[in-house]
């Protein structure tokens, strides 16, 4: 290269933004229409459905456990308040602490 050629601007070989190369997907579509391609696609869809089913069941059992936990905490807090009130030991600090516990269990999943 001469000095003049090295000073010339180079032309980019990559496609300019907005000018995307077209990808030919017809061989892939032809394969999917074949018996082997159809079998692979069917198995893939089956796997996705199984994963979805397992995820939904897991989320349901987790939500059910959380509801039982919330109900248990509320029953314990109400029982504690009643017992402390009967014994005349309920003071504002304990009331605020128990209210905070109940508020935490009601509000912990609302932000997610």
C-alpha positions, -999 to +999 in steps of 0.1 A: +000+000+000+011+035-008+008+064+015-021+078-005-040+045-004-036+043+034-051+078+038-083+069+019-114+061+040-123+025+042-157+012+033-173-009+060-180-045+051-207-049+078-243-041+069-253-006+078-280-003+105-314-007+089-299-029+061-303-064+075-294-095+055-323-118+047-319-153+061-334-181+041-354-203+064-370-225+037-346-255+044-356-254+081-393-252+072-389-281+048-372-302+075-400-294+100-425-307+074-407-340+072-416-369+095-384-365+115-388-327+118-424-331+129-414-357+156-387-333+169-412-304+170-438-325+187-413-336+214-402-301+220-437-289+224-444-318+248-413-309+269-424-272+271-459-283+282-445-306+309-422-278+322-452-254+323-474-280+342-447-287+368-441-249+373-478-242+378-481-271+403-451-259+422-463-223+423-498-235+435-483-255+463-461-227+473-490-202+473-511-226+494-483-230+520-480-192+522-518-188+528-517-213+556-486-196+571-504-162+570-535-177+586-514-194+613-496-161+621-529-142+623-544-168+646-513-167+669-513-129+670-550-127+677-546-153+704-517-135+719-536-102+720-566-118+736-544-136+762-524-105+770-555-084+773-571-108+797-539-109+818-538-071+815-502-072+802-509-057+767-489-025+764-485-003+733-450-016+725-462-053+723-493-042+703-471-024+678-448-054+675-477-078+669-492-053+644-459-051+625-457-089+623-492-091+608-485-062+584-453-079+572-472-111+564-500-092+545-476-070+526-446-091+518-458-103+484-476-072+473-444-055+459-432-084+438 
